[in-house]
Amino acid sequence: MTQKALSANKVKIFSLETKVVELKGKLEDLKLNLMFYNSNVVRGMIKKLAQINSSKLKEIDSLKLELKQVNENLNSKNYKIKYMEKGIKATYEIISWEKDALSSV
C-alpha cells in the first residue's frame, strides 16, 4: 500500500513537472507573441507617422509653391504699377509742357 502511495505521488509529481514545463513553454510563446505584437504596433505607428509626415511635407511643399507663385504675381503687379506710375507721370509732364506751350502762344 505504501508502495502504491509512493508510486501515485511519483506520478502526480511527474504530472505536475510536465505541466510546469508545458506552462513555461506557453509563457515563452506568450512572451514571443507579445514581443511580435509590440514590434508590429510600433512598426505600424512608425508607418503612420511616416505617412503623416510625408503628407504634411507634401502639403508644406504645395503651400510653398503656392506662396512662391503668389509672390511672383505680386511682384509682377508691383512692377506694372511702378511703370504705370512712371507712364502717368511722363504723360502728366507732356500734358504740362503742351499746356505751357499752348498758353504761351
Phi, psi and omega in degrees: 000316178297324179297318180294321180295317178296318180296318179296320178296319179298319179296316179297315179298313179299318179297317179293320177298319177298318180296320178298314179299317179299314181293323176299319177298316179296321178298316178298318177300317179297319178298315179296316178300317179296319179296315178296318179300312180298318180293324177293320178297313180298316179300318178297319179294319179297318178298315180298316179297320179296319178295318179297313180298317179298316179297315181294320179296320177296318179296317179297315178299318179297316179294323176298316179298315179298318178297318179298316179295320179295318178297318178297318178297316178298315179299320178297316180293320177298320178298313179298316180297316180302314182282333173293319177299317178297319178295319179296317179298316179295319179297318179299317179296318179297316180297321178296318179296315180296321180296316178297321181293320180290324181285340179273353179277000000 
